[in-house]
């Protein structure tokens, strides 16, 4: 996540006083480094990744050599992952290519880091003129924000909700968990989420916004509460909506909804039983299967 990366950059910069920031500003094909990947290299520390492998190893060494210079202006390096390429070979054979921008970062950059860490929806612009440096007609540029656009609403704060929150906390998701039970120990233990709320499921639709960046995971205590929740949410538009439960339970629940007049196409869009089918048995395995499904949907492959 952008904020997590810059928090680590802040710590390294305060300690080392100078570092090289590498940012992947473009990629094509099967490149291991994707747009937005970032890495910092200081004299004694490093953090992040630009794709790994021999390419990253070589560019880390190159970045360390840059620190031997008094200073340098921003520049880019192209890396082609094909040994038959006439130039800019990365040493990798996975095909595709990526472009990495290099920045000389000193403690003068700390005020900008503070803005990235404290301001919501803060825009970060990388160009040949610098980072968030205003100038016309840059030769190259990449823009990102510090926000977490993908929001997951987990309805059900039990053990699976806790495990799923932990898994998703390592990814680019903003996580919210809701339950109707007061003083639930697994809710109180859940420090992985951005918010926790105790709500009435009969009003659950008031707590979850619609949108193409909204993911809804239903895993409440039982059939009755799942039925209440899905009926309140089925006609809202989300990127993803899924429900935990056995095949038999879900078939019965959906059939009752159809008999009550709910739209079959809407019901067909619910991922249920939720998760990638990997014969999950433990709480952690179930959480991983759900997280994998969210990632697949996020990356536009159902």
MOWO-V704211 format. One record per residue. RES is the residue in one letter. PHI is phi in degrees with one decimal (NA if undefined). Layout:
RES/PHI, RES/PHI
This chain:
X/NA, X/-58.6, X/-65.4, X/-61.0, X/-61.6, X/-71.0, X/-64.6, X/-67.3, X/-57.4, X/-58.4, X/-63.1, X/-67.5, X/-65.3, X/-63.7, X/-82.4, X/-97.6, X/76.3, X/-155.2, X/-157.0, X/-106.1, X/-103.2, X/-110.1, X/-129.9, X/-75.9, X/-100.5, X/-161.8, X/-153.0, X/-139.1, X/63.1, X/-90.3, X/-64.3, X/-70.8, X/-97.8, X/-103.1, X/-51.6, X/100.4, X/-63.0, X/-140.0, X/-149.2, X/-113.4, X/-129.6, X/-115.3, X/-62.2, X/-119.8, X/-143.2, X/-152.1, X/-157.4, X/91.2, X/-155.4, X/-117.1, X/134.3, X/81.2, X/72.0, X/-63.0, X/-59.2, X/-61.6, X/-58.2, X/-65.6, X/-74.4, X/-64.8, X/-61.3, X/-64.3, X/-62.9, X/-64.3, X/-68.6, X/-65.5, X/-69.4, X/-77.9, X/-85.7, X/-61.1, X/-171.2, X/-153.6, X/-86.6, X/-57.8, X/-152.5, X/-124.2, X/-129.7, X/-90.0, X/-131.2, X/-107.8, X/-91.0, X/-157.0, X/-71.5, X/-90.2, X/-63.7, X/-67.4, X/-155.2, X/59.4, X/-67.1, X/-88.7, X/95.1, X/-103.8, X/-122.7, X/-82.0, X/70.1, X/81.4, X/-156.3, X/-147.7, X/-121.3, X/-116.4, X/-94.0, X/-114.9, X/-129.6, X/-89.4, X/-111.4, X/-119.7, X/-63.7, X/-62.7, X/-85.6, X/-59.6, X/-60.3, X/-67.5, X/-62.8, X/-58.2, X/-65.6, X/-61.5, X/-81.5, X/-111.0, X/-93.2, X/-79.3, X/52.6, X/-79.0, X/-89.8, X/-117.1, X/-114.6, X/-110.1, X/-138.7, X/-69.6, X/-87.6, X/136.8, X/-102.5, X/55.1, X/-105.2, X/-69.9, X/-166.3, X/-87.0, X/52.4, X/-67.5, X/-69.1, X/-150.6, X/-158.0, X/-150.2, X/-122.9, X/-139.7, X/-122.5, X/-90.0, X/-81.6, X/-108.5, X/-68.5, X/-88.3, X/-112.7, X/-110.2, X/-109.5, X/-95.8, X/-102.1, X/129.3, X/-100.0, X/-78.3, X/-65.6, X/-70.0, X/-61.2, X/-65.7, X/-64.3, X/-65.1, X/-59.9, X/-64.2, X/-63.1, X/-69.6, X/-65.1, X/-92.0, X/-124.0, X/-85.6, X/-124.9, X/-94.6, X/-111.6, X/-128.8, X/-123.7, X/-132.3, X/-150.0, X/-99.1, X/-95.7, X/-76.8, X/55.7, X/-73.3, X/-63.2, X/-71.2, X/-71.1, X/-66.4, X/-79.4, X/-84.7, X/-102.9, X/-93.7, X/-97.3, X/-85.6, X/-155.0, X/-129.3, X/-139.3, X/-100.6, X/-135.0, X/-90.3, X/-63.6, X/-64.8, X/-117.9, X/-59.1, X/-66.1, X/-77.0, X/-103.9, X/-124.5, X/-76.8, X/-83.0, X/152.6, X/-78.0, X/-118.8, X/-109.9, X/-118.2, X/-119.2, X/-118.7, X/-100.4, X/-149.2, X/-78.7, X/-68.8, X/-170.9, X/-57.8, X/-59.5, X/-72.0, X/-58.7, X/-63.4, X/-61.5, X/-65.6, X/-65.0, X/-68.2, X/-77.5, X/-110.5, X/-59.8, X/-95.9, X/-94.4, X/-100.6, X/-128.0, X/-65.9, X/-153.5, X/-141.1, X/-139.5, X/-138.7, X/-79.6, X/155.2, X/-73.4, X/-60.4, X/-66.8, X/-61.3, X/-67.4, X/-61.5, X/-65.6, X/-61.5, X/-68.0, X/-63.7, X/-63.6, X/-65.2, X/-62.3, X/-63.3, X/-87.5, X/99.9, X/-73.7, X/-69.8, X/-62.9, X/-65.6, X/-61.4, X/-63.8, X/-64.1, X/-82.5, X/-81.9, X/-78.9, X/-157.2, X/-60.7, X/-69.2, X/97.6, X/-69.9, X/-79.4, X/-124.1, X/57.1, X/-61.3, X/-123.2, X/-86.4, X/-56.5, X/-66.5, X/-65.6, X/-62.0, X/-60.6, X/-66.2, X/-65.2, X/-69.7, X/-59.4, X/-62.4, X/-67.0, X/-61.2, X/-64.3, X/-61.9, X/-67.6, X/-58.4, X/-91.0, X/70.5, X/-126.2, X/-76.5
